[in-house]
């Protein structure tokens, strides 16, 4: 069977390989941490950098890419600190990431 995150062999009855299983455990244990801290924790598991990148792009349980989940959690914490009740979803983060940064200060990015 292939790993759901990195598509490498995972074993007969396993859905995740050993590295991705460790990365998923770190992600759930430290959910809500900032991107820098999460990357340090991911690399501390001993997983290769390429596998960490594939894990960040993978979709956990249909909730969106792990990278987008981390960014949405950070954004929601910031909004709560400012007293806003609006929640940002991983899909909104993905849409903003794909759209790109503003090219010029007087024009919004292309749709």
C-alpha positions in Angstrom: 0.0 0.0 0.0 1.2 3.5 -0.7 1.4 6.4 1.8 -1.4 8.8 1.5 0.9 11.8 1.9 4.1 11.1 0.0 3.0 8.1 -2.2 6.0 6.0 -1.1 5.5 2.4 0.0 3.9 2.3 3.5 3.6 -1.4 4.2 0.9 -4.0 3.8 -1.8 -2.7 6.1 -0.6 0.8 6.7 -1.9 4.0 5.1 1.1 6.1 6.2 4.8 5.5 6.0 6.9 5.8 9.1 8.1 9.4 8.4 4.7 10.7 7.5 3.2 9.0 10.6 5.7 10.9 12.7 5.0 14.2 10.9 1.3 13.8 11.4 1.8 13.1 15.1 3.9 16.2 15.4 1.3 18.3 13.5 -1.6 17.1 15.7 0.4 17.5 19.0 1.5 21.0 18.2 -1.5 22.3 16.2 -1.7 26.1 16.5 2.1 26.7 16.4 3.6 29.1 13.9 5.2 28.0 10.6 8.8 28.4 11.8 8.3 26.3 14.9 6.4 23.7 13.0 9.1 23.4 10.4 11.8 23.0 13.1 9.7 20.2 14.7 9.1 18.6 11.4 12.8 18.6 10.5 13.6 17.3 14.1 11.8 14.1 13.3 14.6 13.1 10.9 12.4 13.0 7.8 14.1 14.3 4.6 13.3 17.8 3.6 11.7 16.6 0.4 9.3 14.4 2.3 8.4 17.3 4.7 7.6 19.4 1.6 5.3 16.6 0.2 3.7 16.3 3.7 3.0 20.1 3.8 1.3 19.8 0.4 -0.8 16.8 1.3 -4.4 16.9 2.3 -5.3 15.5 5.7 -8.9 14.1 5.9 -10.1 16.5 3.2 -9.5 19.6 5.3 -6.9 21.2 3.0 -3.1 21.1 2.7 -1.2 21.0 5.9 0.6 24.2 5.0 -2.8 25.9 4.5 -4.0 24.5 7.9 -1.0 26.0 9.7 -1.5 29.4 8.0 -5.2 29.4 8.7 -4.5 28.6 12.4 -2.0 31.4 12.6 -4.4 33.9 10.9 -7.3 32.9 13.2 -5.1 33.4 16.3 -4.2 36.9 15.0 -7.8 37.7 14.3 -8.8 36.6 17.8 -6.1 38.8 19.3 -7.7 41.8 17.5 -11.1 40.8 18.7 -12.5 39.6 15.3 -14.8 36.6 15.3 -14.4 35.7 11.6 -12.6 32.4 11.0 -10.4 31.8 7.9 -10.6 28.4 6.3 -7.7 26.5 4.7 -9.5 26.9 1.3 -9.4 30.7 1.7 -5.7 30.4 2.5 -5.0 28.2 -0.5 -6.9 30.7 -2.8 -4.8 33.6 -1.4 -1.6 31.7 -1.8 -2.3 30.7 -5.4 -3.4 34.2 -6.3 0.0 35.6 -5.3 1.2 38.8 -3.6 0.3 42.3 -4.8 2.5 43.3 -7.8 2.1 47.0 -7.3 0.8 48.9 -4.3 -2.0 50.6 -6.3 -3.4 47.5 -8.0 -4.7 44.3 -6.5 -3.3 40.9 -7.7 -4.8 39.3 -10.8 -7.7 37.0 -10.2 
